[in-house]
Amino acid sequence: MNASTIGELKKSGYQSKSIKEEIRQNLIQKLKEGETTFPGIVGYEDSVVPETERALLSKHNILLLGLRGQAKTRMARQMTALLDEYIPFVAGSEINDDPLNPISKYAIDLIAEKGDNTPIEWLHRSQRYGEKLATPDVSVADLIGDIDPIKAANLKLSFADERVLHYGIIPRSNRSIFVINELPDLQARIQVSLFNILEEGDIQIRGFKLRMPLDILFIFTANPEDYTNRGSIVTPLKDRIQSQILTHYPRTLEHALDITEQEAFVHDDVVEKVLISDLVKKLIEQVAFEARSSEFVDKKSGVSARLTISARENAVSAAERRALINGESTTQVWISDLAGIIPSITGKVELVYEGEQEGPYQVAMNLVDKAIRSQFVKYFPDPDQLKKRRNTGKPSAQQKADENPYRSITAWFDKGNQLNIPFNAKDDQKLQLLYAVDGLHALVKKYFPGANEMQLGLLMEFVLHGLASYSSISKKLFENKIEFKDLFGSMMSMGNDDQDEELGFDDEN
């Protein structure tokens, strides 16, 4: 990197190599040394990452095909780490001309004039990345180039002179990684302009046929939905992209948790002030899994990992806001704080017709309820199994021994009692309300004997939400509170009270 002229560069023993060969060699070195090639990319270790590594070893241009929020662009950006730290280029070149293998008229003429005294500069790998979001208004001039009349006037050149050309973003990305996001959104005629660049290296600008073998690693991203709804990738272009790699959403809850933990932003002072338990974290992740299988959500559109990232941030902020209102120095994210993640859901799921009929808010609440239902049986006995056992006839000795642990709780509500938990209740006030329910504390203490007071409180609240999701008790959401009561009494009173305040719905499904 000390060389400042072509002559000094030659004496240093520098050898030119293509960007694909450069990436290949650096990738080989990383694999030999056991280094992580795509740090921070979670859940792709046995699928997308190996396929991408094989494509790069094969010197392929790549199409990353997958639904939104599957780290396609992030992976492309991380490929700059596989480049050499610095490369030389002819000083003043618009297209990063290789000093030992120039391709532009400017560089060729300059080297012909100055020879080994031609000045060179060094380009850092962070500057060797170009990206363009494909939109219908993108033109060939944007990507490839056009005649620049201002340059022609300033240099007093005719339009027949090659020096009047203004290079587009692709030629300017020579010896770099170039990414086109959402490729199907690019008009077909614009896609056609990429044919020769991918194969022969020829580009044509306003009648100038230039033999410029551009040295670029192309990465394209696309959403499968786009093939039918918004556009398509023309077949000859797909044929020229050597590797198509399918991305996917996290396949396990653990991977999803790792992604959200890595991406969610929480202020340092809030981390110390607001505790978020593993239970709440899992419930938030489960919402995304439920959404991806919901009959109300368009599966072709997908459910981005950004949903759970935003939901985690909103849940913490809901608890922080409550603590600020109540003047509490510390608090935790309660189950009731999940009402605060609804805006993170409604804006990030595309609904099918049935979902639109239900309404975004109702669908979001339904997804939260299903997440609670799915996770509940991992902490406490399955209420449905207990119901089936009760209906099998005369109980056996073992069945008598496995008495329904929720009986005293549901019986308390059956007596006409109800529990109203304000959203902005202080922690100690909420604990007092939860302890008032017969058998609730004893049940949680039985299954989690080592839990502290706040953990017990969270689990007690979780039990109530869980029983509501299994239709053992009723739950209603209002503007400022959550109401739990017996199922039958709730059904009898439907339509009689608080109709104007109620926002949610009975968890009787």
Wavefront OBJ file of the C-alpha trace (Angstrom):
o trace
v 0.000 0.000 0.000
v 3.083 2.219 0.046
v 3.245 2.381 -3.740
v 2.060 5.657 -5.273
v 2.864 4.975 -8.946
v 2.466 2.063 -11.294
v 6.250 1.625 -11.364
v 6.423 1.251 -7.581
v 3.438 -1.121 -7.686
v 5.220 -3.382 -10.189
v 8.383 -3.424 -8.049
v 6.337 -4.483 -5.011
v 5.355 -7.683 -6.831
v 1.639 -6.904 -6.812
v -0.413 -9.211 -9.018
v -3.857 -8.398 -10.357
v -6.751 -10.751 -9.707
v -10.476 -10.586 -10.320
v -12.837 -9.779 -7.474
v -14.309 -13.277 -7.600
v -10.858 -14.831 -7.351
v -10.017 -12.421 -4.534
v -13.131 -13.456 -2.598
v -12.466 -17.116 -3.331
v -8.938 -16.985 -1.937
v -9.962 -15.086 1.204
v -12.899 -17.433 1.767
v -10.618 -20.454 1.458
v -8.348 -18.939 4.094
v -11.242 -18.271 6.466
v -12.600 -21.797 6.060
v -9.175 -23.317 6.717
v -8.807 -21.271 9.891
v -12.337 -22.095 11.054
v -13.474 -18.452 11.050
v -17.133 -17.474 10.865
v -17.749 -16.180 7.354
v -21.065 -14.434 8.074
v -21.062 -13.288 11.718
v -24.419 -12.358 13.193
v -26.377 -14.408 10.657
v -28.347 -16.796 12.873
v -30.115 -19.972 11.757
v -28.407 -20.288 8.371
v -25.401 -22.292 9.567
v -26.542 -25.516 7.903
v -28.483 -24.103 4.972
v -27.961 -20.668 3.414
v -24.382 -20.058 4.570
v -22.940 -23.312 3.132
v -24.788 -22.725 -0.139
v -23.443 -19.179 -0.341
v -19.914 -20.352 0.393
v -20.150 -22.933 -2.375
v -21.390 -20.281 -4.798
v -18.521 -17.935 -3.924
v -15.974 -20.727 -4.270
v -17.455 -21.362 -7.718
v -17.115 -17.652 -8.609
v -20.846 -17.371 -9.198
v -23.155 -14.400 -9.327
v -25.890 -15.053 -6.779
v -29.651 -14.608 -6.463
v -30.891 -14.680 -2.854
v -34.551 -15.633 -3.068
v -36.768 -15.371 -0.026
v -39.505 -13.529 1.825
v -38.976 -10.184 3.505
v -36.889 -9.943 6.633
v -34.677 -12.956 5.894
v -31.300 -11.143 6.044
v -30.704 -11.223 2.282
v -29.246 -7.724 2.036
v -27.356 -8.178 5.280
v -25.583 -11.228 3.911
v -24.680 -9.367 0.733
v -23.202 -6.473 2.698
v -21.116 -8.817 4.819
v -19.380 -10.167 1.721
v -17.128 -7.098 1.752
v -15.304 -8.781 4.651
v -14.074 -11.355 2.111
v -12.317 -8.675 0.053
v -8.681 -7.640 0.387
v -8.346 -4.707 2.734
v -6.981 -2.390 0.010
v -6.567 -2.547 -3.756
v -4.743 -0.078 -6.057
v -6.519 1.870 -8.795
v -5.513 4.498 -11.312
v -5.814 7.905 -9.667
v -8.777 9.850 -11.036
v -10.468 6.821 -12.591
v -14.258 6.814 -12.266
v -14.439 3.040 -12.515
v -11.566 1.989 -10.226
v -9.309 0.909 -13.104
v -6.771 -1.763 -12.236
v -3.349 -0.107 -12.843
v -2.034 -3.296 -14.415
v -5.169 -3.999 -16.451
v -6.938 -0.716 -17.331
v -10.226 -0.802 -19.253
v -11.446 2.812 -19.458
v -10.253 5.260 -22.103
v -9.194 7.663 -19.372
v -6.885 5.153 -17.673
v -5.511 3.727 -20.909
v -4.649 7.201 -22.232
v -3.128 8.286 -18.911
v -0.893 5.208 -18.692
v 0.115 5.640 -22.318
v 1.186 9.191 -21.490
v 2.918 8.707 -18.129
v 3.863 5.032 -18.131
v 5.309 3.837 -14.814
v 4.911 7.318 -13.386
v 1.131 7.067 -13.572
v -0.200 7.923 -10.092
v -2.247 5.342 -8.232
v -4.447 5.442 -5.147
v -5.711 2.746 -2.788
v -9.338 1.755 -2.286
v -10.537 0.280 1.022
v -12.871 -2.704 0.902
v -15.609 -0.710 2.673
v -15.797 1.452 -0.477
v -16.084 -1.531 -2.794
v -19.808 -2.074 -2.396
v -22.637 -0.726 -4.518
v -26.345 -1.197 -3.939
v -29.471 -0.241 -5.824
v -33.076 -0.818 -4.860
v -34.950 -1.826 -7.992
v -37.943 0.406 -8.553
v -40.056 0.886 -11.698
v -38.494 4.300 -12.313
v -34.898 3.004 -12.521
v -33.488 3.704 -15.976
v -30.687 2.285 -18.083
v -28.862 5.592 -17.595
v -28.979 5.068 -13.816
v -27.451 1.626 -14.073
v -25.230 1.750 -17.162
v -24.706 5.403 -18.060
v -25.548 8.134 -20.553
v -24.042 11.018 -22.520
v -23.271 13.986 -20.283
v -23.922 17.220 -22.270
v -22.444 19.375 -19.498
v -19.199 17.425 -19.625
v -19.168 17.745 -23.417
v -19.630 21.500 -23.174
v -16.991 22.002 -20.474
v -14.422 19.883 -22.296
v -15.504 21.231 -25.699
v -15.971 17.721 -27.048
v -18.401 16.403 -29.614
v -20.992 13.816 -28.642
v -19.021 11.332 -30.757
v -16.142 11.429 -28.255
v -16.149 8.648 -25.696
v -15.000 11.056 -23.009
v -18.470 12.665 -22.870
v -19.935 9.531 -21.307
v -21.212 9.560 -17.746
v -20.957 6.104 -16.200
v -23.865 4.655 -14.274
v -23.700 2.941 -10.913
v -22.696 -0.450 -12.321
v -19.533 0.658 -14.179
v -18.631 2.767 -11.141
v -18.836 -0.449 -9.105
v -16.079 -2.071 -11.173
v -13.910 -4.351 -8.995
v -16.633 -4.232 -6.343
v -19.691 -6.107 -5.093
v -22.882 -4.771 -6.634
v -26.330 -5.601 -5.225
v -29.713 -5.103 -6.853
v -32.459 -5.512 -4.275
v -35.976 -6.617 -5.288
v -34.852 -7.527 -8.802
v -38.363 -8.372 -10.141
v -39.388 -4.738 -9.604
v -36.928 -3.770 -12.327
v -38.685 -3.319 -15.653
v -38.035 -6.105 -18.163
v -36.300 -3.803 -20.630
v -33.929 -2.669 -17.866
v -33.206 -6.273 -16.913
v -32.281 -6.930 -20.548
v -29.553 -4.280 -20.293
v -27.784 -6.510 -17.753
v -27.407 -9.497 -20.089
v -24.093 -8.595 -21.662
v -22.622 -7.216 -18.466
v -23.158 -10.561 -16.752
v -21.759 -12.650 -19.599
v -19.566 -10.848 -22.126
v -18.717 -7.649 -20.284
v -19.908 -5.444 -23.140
v -21.847 -2.304 -22.327
v -23.528 0.057 -24.745
v -24.291 3.689 -23.951
v -26.188 5.796 -26.476
v -24.653 4.041 -29.456
v -21.158 3.749 -27.976
v -20.268 0.061 -28.029
v -17.595 -0.276 -25.396
v -15.578 -3.363 -24.770
v -15.259 -3.010 -21.023
v -14.935 -6.334 -19.233
v -16.265 -5.063 -15.908
v -15.053 -7.025 -12.900
v -18.067 -7.248 -10.585
v -19.615 -9.767 -8.232
v -23.364 -9.397 -8.708
v -25.733 -10.230 -5.850
v -29.457 -10.036 -6.553
v -32.272 -10.333 -4.035
v -35.904 -11.137 -4.758
v -39.135 -12.103 -3.048
v -40.941 -15.147 -4.553
v -44.227 -13.254 -4.286
v -42.928 -10.742 -6.810
v -42.940 -13.331 -9.590
v -46.721 -13.161 -9.781
v -47.791 -9.916 -8.113
v -45.429 -7.157 -9.135
v -43.157 -8.441 -11.873
v -40.813 -11.228 -12.791
v -37.196 -11.951 -13.487
v -36.845 -12.424 -17.228
v -35.729 -15.936 -18.079
v -32.458 -15.077 -19.900
v -31.341 -13.035 -16.876
v -32.148 -15.858 -14.468
v -30.144 -18.148 -16.720
v -27.106 -15.892 -16.373
v -27.231 -15.877 -12.555
v -25.349 -19.044 -11.758
v -26.554 -19.739 -8.182
v -30.043 -19.217 -6.766
v -30.124 -19.619 -2.989
v -33.364 -19.916 -1.011
v -33.452 -18.112 2.326
v -35.886 -18.874 5.161
v -37.188 -17.688 8.516
v -35.768 -19.037 11.812
v -36.746 -22.660 12.114
v -36.477 -22.822 15.905
v -37.556 -20.543 18.708
v -33.974 -20.487 19.984
v -32.685 -19.075 16.688
v -35.464 -16.494 16.672
v -34.560 -15.464 20.232
v -30.907 -15.057 19.284
v -31.817 -12.833 16.329
v -34.078 -10.578 18.390
v -31.554 -10.417 21.230
v -28.945 -9.315 18.725
v -31.049 -6.755 16.873
v -33.447 -5.218 19.411
v -32.310 -1.859 20.756
v -32.821 -1.053 24.419
v -31.126 1.903 26.125
v -28.468 0.921 28.664
v -30.276 2.666 31.513
v -33.486 0.841 30.609
v -31.723 -2.543 30.688
v -30.979 -1.943 34.355
v -34.420 -0.555 35.063
v -36.700 -2.994 33.203
v -36.279 -6.756 33.485
v -37.662 -8.879 30.666
v -37.905 -12.566 31.489
v -37.188 -15.489 29.201
v -40.904 -16.323 29.361
v -41.939 -12.968 27.891
v -39.177 -13.168 25.283
v -40.465 -16.571 24.168
v -44.043 -15.332 24.010
v -43.000 -12.494 21.711
v -41.128 -14.869 19.394
v -44.067 -17.277 19.421
v -46.278 -14.503 18.044
v -44.241 -14.517 14.806
v -44.445 -18.308 14.540
v -48.205 -18.154 15.042
v -48.512 -15.411 12.428
v -46.629 -17.472 9.838
v -49.165 -20.279 10.200
v -52.273 -18.157 10.739
v -55.197 -18.495 8.347
v -55.648 -14.723 8.555
v -52.115 -13.819 7.415
v -50.894 -13.913 3.816
v -48.187 -16.589 3.803
v -46.821 -15.387 0.464
v -45.953 -12.038 1.995
v -44.221 -13.557 4.995
v -43.727 -12.287 8.538
v -40.436 -10.469 8.945
v -38.082 -10.911 11.886
v -38.521 -7.160 12.269
v -41.899 -7.895 13.880
v -40.380 -9.506 16.961
v -37.553 -6.978 17.123
v -40.050 -4.103 17.215
v -42.313 -6.046 19.585
v -39.460 -6.642 22.044
v -38.643 -2.930 22.024
v -42.309 -1.983 22.482
v -42.791 -4.433 25.351
v -39.822 -2.986 27.223
v -41.037 0.539 26.519
v -44.509 -0.330 27.831
v -42.957 -1.416 31.127
v -40.643 1.616 31.176
v -43.573 4.000 30.643
v -45.539 2.363 33.452
v -42.561 2.647 35.803
v -42.117 6.323 34.936
v -45.809 7.047 35.567
v -45.734 5.217 38.904
v -42.369 6.573 40.012
v -40.877 3.076 40.284
v -37.108 2.704 39.994
v -37.304 -0.857 38.646
v -39.972 -3.092 37.174
v -40.441 -6.068 34.874
v -42.329 -6.711 31.667
v -45.629 -8.294 32.702
v -47.842 -10.400 30.453
v -50.308 -7.506 30.358
v -47.574 -5.343 28.822
v -47.902 -7.457 25.670
v -50.897 -5.291 24.842
v -48.240 -2.736 23.978
v -46.806 -4.847 21.145
v -49.993 -4.722 19.072
v -48.723 -1.799 16.916
v -45.644 -3.906 16.118
v -47.889 -6.649 14.747
v -50.593 -4.757 12.866
v -48.115 -2.939 10.642
v -46.022 -5.963 9.787
v -48.488 -8.628 8.688
v -50.353 -8.688 5.399
v -53.868 -10.029 5.892
v -55.886 -12.191 3.538
v -59.565 -11.392 2.948
v -60.709 -13.256 6.070
v -58.143 -11.363 8.124
v -59.323 -8.050 6.758
v -62.844 -8.996 7.807
v -61.623 -9.726 11.321
v -59.642 -6.500 11.434
v -55.909 -5.948 12.075
v -56.346 -5.297 15.802
v -58.450 -8.398 16.326
v -56.000 -10.561 14.369
v -53.066 -9.193 16.369
v -54.803 -9.930 19.665
v -55.650 -13.393 18.400
v -51.974 -14.035 17.586
v -50.883 -12.955 21.071
v -53.493 -15.248 22.601
v -52.339 -18.181 20.465
v -48.735 -17.524 21.465
v -49.740 -17.677 25.134
v -51.668 -20.890 24.497
v -48.723 -22.532 22.708
v -46.201 -21.641 25.412
v -48.481 -22.311 28.376
v -48.262 -26.097 28.169
v -44.446 -25.889 28.345
v -44.733 -24.470 31.864
v -47.955 -25.916 33.268
v -50.258 -28.940 32.691
v -52.364 -28.899 29.527
v -55.924 -27.821 30.455
v -57.343 -29.645 27.427
v -55.818 -32.936 28.543
v -57.301 -32.461 31.999
v -60.726 -31.854 30.446
v -60.444 -35.034 28.379
v -59.398 -37.023 31.413
v -62.371 -35.678 33.371
v -64.756 -36.754 30.616
v -63.515 -40.341 30.331
v -65.897 -41.648 33.005
v -65.049 -43.044 36.416
v -61.590 -41.791 37.417
v -58.853 -44.237 38.245
v -56.694 -44.015 41.332
v -53.990 -42.370 39.256
v -56.461 -39.874 37.816
v -57.610 -39.001 41.322
v -53.998 -38.437 42.265
v -53.554 -36.132 39.262
v -56.371 -33.854 40.381
v -57.003 -30.799 38.196
v -54.516 -28.225 39.573
v -56.616 -25.357 38.217
v -59.825 -26.329 40.027
v -59.510 -23.899 42.928
v -58.697 -21.033 40.557
v -61.644 -21.588 38.247
v -63.892 -22.234 41.265
v -62.965 -18.793 42.648
v -64.177 -17.187 39.451
v -67.253 -19.443 39.321
v -68.323 -17.956 42.644
v -68.818 -14.626 40.914
v -65.428 -13.152 41.701
v -63.604 -11.194 39.046
v -60.136 -9.700 38.724
v -59.481 -6.317 37.146
v -55.814 -5.533 36.495
v -55.134 -1.923 35.417
v -52.482 -1.623 32.724
v -50.679 1.047 34.764
v -50.909 -0.768 38.094
v -47.831 -0.620 40.302
v -45.956 -3.884 40.761
v -46.964 -4.279 44.401
v -50.604 -3.461 43.556
v -50.597 -6.099 40.816
v -49.124 -8.675 43.184
v -51.868 -7.980 45.731
v -54.535 -8.445 43.081
v -53.036 -11.749 41.915
v -52.680 -13.114 45.455
v -56.431 -12.541 45.940
v -57.242 -15.402 43.524
v -57.655 -18.656 45.483
v -55.072 -21.304 44.629
v -53.151 -19.179 42.115
v -50.039 -18.656 44.232
v -50.059 -22.245 45.482
v -50.220 -23.600 41.921
v -47.260 -21.524 40.724
v -45.235 -22.266 43.845
v -45.799 -25.984 43.297
v -44.306 -25.968 39.792
v -41.701 -23.239 40.368
v -40.598 -23.520 43.995
v -37.382 -21.570 43.430
v -38.981 -18.485 41.874
v -38.686 -15.128 43.632
v -41.647 -12.880 44.348
v -41.611 -10.988 41.031
v -41.140 -14.199 39.043
v -44.025 -15.784 40.922
v -46.167 -12.749 40.148
v -45.362 -12.978 36.440
v -46.156 -16.705 36.392
v -49.411 -16.130 38.296
v -50.477 -13.606 35.669
v -49.354 -16.051 32.963
v -51.621 -18.743 34.431
v -54.658 -16.478 34.169
v -53.895 -15.566 30.557
v -53.215 -19.235 29.812
v -56.484 -20.432 31.314
v -58.302 -17.749 29.317
v -56.645 -18.944 26.118
v -57.928 -22.465 26.897
v -61.442 -21.115 27.598
v -61.363 -22.072 31.276
v -62.025 -18.489 32.326
v -62.937 -15.309 30.448
v -60.595 -12.434 29.578
v -61.581 -9.045 28.210
v -59.386 -6.107 27.317
v -60.521 -2.549 27.934
v -58.781 0.767 27.365
v -57.198 0.825 30.797
v -57.468 -2.668 32.231
v -57.740 -6.425 31.724
v -60.746 -8.175 33.239
v -60.779 -11.866 34.219
v -64.026 -13.535 35.280
v -65.860 -16.832 35.017
v -66.682 -18.049 31.538
v -70.419 -18.610 31.984
v -71.041 -15.284 33.716
v -69.120 -13.488 31.020
v -71.234 -15.086 28.311
v -74.444 -14.137 30.110
v -73.354 -10.514 30.504
v -72.113 -10.035 26.951
v -73.732 -6.986 25.430
v -74.889 -5.604 28.782
v -71.992 -3.643 30.244
v -68.973 -1.608 29.197
v -69.760 -2.112 25.529
v -68.461 1.336 24.645
v -65.128 0.821 26.436
v -64.256 -2.692 25.356
v -61.411 -2.982 22.862
v -60.593 -6.660 22.876
v -62.521 -9.867 22.735
v -63.362 -12.896 24.824
v -60.716 -15.601 24.738
v -63.352 -18.245 24.189
v -62.067 -19.858 21.024
l 1 2 3 4 5 6 7 8 9 10 11 12 13 14 15 16 17 18 19 20 21 22 23 24 25 26 27 28 29 30 31 32 33 34 35 36 37 38 39 40 41 42 43 44 45 46 47 48 49 50 51 52 53 54 55 56 57 58 59 60 61 62 63 64 65 66 67 68 69 70 71 72 73 74 75 76 77 78 79 80 81 82 83 84 85 86 87 88 89 90 91 92 93 94 95 96 97 98 99 100 101 102 103 104 105 106 107 108 109 110 111 112 113 114 115 116 117 118 119 120 121 122 123 124 125 126 127 128 129 130 131 132 133 134 135 136 137 138 139 140 141 142 143 144 145 146 147 148 149 150 151 152 153 154 155 156 157 158 159 160 161 162 163 164 165 166 167 168 169 170 171 172 173 174 175 176 177 178 179 180 181 182 183 184 185 186 187 188 189 190 191 192 193 194 195 196 197 198 199 200 201 202 203 204 205 206 207 208 209 210 211 212 213 214 215 216 217 218 219 220 221 222 223 224 225 226 227 228 229 230 231 232 233 234 235 236 237 238 239 240 241 242 243 244 245 246 247 248 249 250 251 252 253 254 255 256 257 258 259 260 261 262 263 264 265 266 267 268 269 270 271 272 273 274 275 276 277 278 279 280 281 282 283 284 285 286 287 288 289 290 291 292 293 294 295 296 297 298 299 300 301 302 303 304 305 306 307 308 309 310 311 312 313 314 315 316 317 318 319 320 321 322 323 324 325 326 327 328 329 330 331 332 333 334 335 336 337 338 339 340 341 342 343 344 345 346 347 348 349 350 351 352 353 354 355 356 357 358 359 360 361 362 363 364 365 366 367 368 369 370 371 372 373 374 375 376 377 378 379 380 381 382 383 384 385 386 387 388 389 390 391 392 393 394 395 396 397 398 399 400 401 402 403 404 405 406 407 408 409 410 411 412 413 414 415 416 417 418 419 420 421 422 423 424 425 426 427 428 429 430 431 432 433 434 435 436 437 438 439 440 441 442 443 444 445 446 447 448 449 450 451 452 453 454 455 456 457 458 459 460 461 462 463 464 465 466 467 468 469 470 471 472 473 474 475 476 477 478 479 480 481 482 483 484 485 486 487 488 489 490 491 492 493 494 495 496 497 498 499 500 501 502 503 504 505 506 507 508 509
